[in-house]
C-alpha cells in the first residue's frame, strides 16, 4: 500500500488549486517586499526632482556638489566650485545625497 502511494506521488485526484497556492504566495511576498517599495522610491525621487528650485544645493549621482542656477524643463544649470556652470539632466540629481547637505553637523 505504501509502495503504491510513493510510486504515484500521493496524487489521489486532490484539488489542483493546492499546487498553485505556494506559487501565489511567492508572488505576493515578492510584490510586497520587492516591487512595491521600488515603485514608492521611484515616485518619491520624481516628486523630489520636480520640487527643486533655484538656489537649492544638490549632489549629483556622480558626486558633484553644486547649487541650482537655473531650472529648465528637463535639465538644470548648476554652479560648481570656482563659479563654473554645468548643464545636467534632472535624472542626475541624487535624492539621498541631497538630503545629507542640509544635515551638516557643523
C-alpha positions as CSV (number, residue, x, y, z in Angstrom):
1,X,0.0,0.0,0.0
2,X,2.7,2.4,1.0
3,X,4.8,1.5,-2.1
4,X,1.9,2.3,-4.4
5,X,1.4,5.7,-2.7
6,X,5.1,6.5,-3.1
7,X,5.1,5.5,-6.8
8,X,2.1,7.6,-7.6
9,X,3.4,10.5,-5.7
10,X,0.5,10.6,-3.4
11,X,-1.7,12.2,-6.0
12,X,-5.2,10.8,-5.5
13,X,-7.1,13.4,-7.5
14,X,-6.9,16.2,-4.9
15,X,-7.6,19.8,-5.5
16,X,-5.4,21.2,-8.4
17,X,-5.5,24.7,-6.8
18,X,-3.5,23.3,-3.9
19,X,-0.5,23.0,-6.2
20,X,-0.7,26.8,-7.1
21,X,-1.0,28.1,-3.6
22,X,2.8,28.2,-2.9
23,X,3.4,29.9,-6.2
24,X,0.7,32.5,-5.5
25,X,2.2,33.1,-2.0
26,X,5.7,33.6,-3.5
27,X,4.4,36.2,-6.0
28,X,2.5,38.1,-3.2
29,X,5.6,38.2,-1.0
30,X,7.8,39.2,-3.9
31,X,5.4,42.1,-4.7
32,X,5.2,43.4,-1.1
33,X,9.0,43.1,-0.4
34,X,10.5,44.0,-3.8
35,X,8.2,45.7,-6.3
36,X,6.1,47.9,-4.1
37,X,9.0,49.6,-2.2
38,X,10.8,50.2,-5.5
39,X,7.7,51.9,-7.0
40,X,7.4,54.1,-3.9
41,X,11.1,55.1,-4.0
42,X,10.8,55.9,-7.7
43,X,7.7,58.1,-7.1
44,X,9.4,59.9,-4.2
45,X,12.5,60.6,-6.3
46,X,10.4,62.0,-9.2
47,X,8.5,64.3,-6.7
48,X,11.8,65.4,-5.2
49,X,13.2,66.4,-8.6
50,X,10.1,68.3,-9.6
51,X,10.3,70.4,-6.4
52,X,13.9,71.5,-6.8
53,X,14.1,75.3,-7.2
54,X,16.7,77.9,-8.0
55,X,19.2,78.3,-5.2
56,X,18.9,74.7,-3.8
57,X,22.1,72.8,-3.1
58,X,22.3,69.4,-4.6
59,X,24.5,66.4,-5.1
60,X,24.5,64.6,-8.4
61,X,24.6,60.9,-8.8
62,X,28.3,61.3,-9.8
63,X,29.1,63.0,-6.5
64,X,29.3,66.6,-7.7
65,X,28.2,69.2,-5.1
66,X,26.5,72.2,-6.7
67,X,23.9,74.9,-6.4
68,X,21.0,75.2,-8.9
69,X,21.3,78.4,-11.0
70,X,18.5,77.7,-13.5
71,X,15.7,75.2,-13.8
72,X,14.6,74.1,-17.3
73,X,12.1,71.6,-18.4
74,X,14.3,68.5,-18.5
75,X,17.7,69.9,-17.3
76,X,19.3,72.1,-14.6
77,X,22.1,74.5,-14.9
78,X,24.3,74.2,-11.8
79,X,27.2,76.2,-10.4
80,X,30.1,74.2,-9.0
81,X,33.1,75.3,-7.0
82,X,35.0,78.1,-8.8
83,X,32.0,79.6,-10.5
84,X,31.8,77.1,-13.3
85,X,28.4,76.2,-14.7
86,X,27.3,72.8,-15.9
87,X,24.1,71.6,-17.6
88,X,22.8,68.3,-16.2
89,X,19.7,66.2,-16.7
90,X,17.2,66.2,-13.9
91,X,17.6,62.5,-13.5
92,X,21.2,63.0,-12.5
93,X,20.3,64.5,-9.1
94,X,20.6,62.2,-6.2
95,X,17.8,62.4,-3.6
96,X,19.6,60.6,-0.9
97,X,22.8,62.6,-1.1
98,X,21.0,65.9,-1.4
99,X,19.2,65.3,1.9
100,X,22.6,65.0,3.6
101,X,23.6,68.5,2.7
102,X,21.0,70.1,4.9
103,X,22.0,68.0,7.9
104,X,25.6,69.1,8.1
105,X,26.7,68.9,11.8
106,X,29.0,71.9,11.6
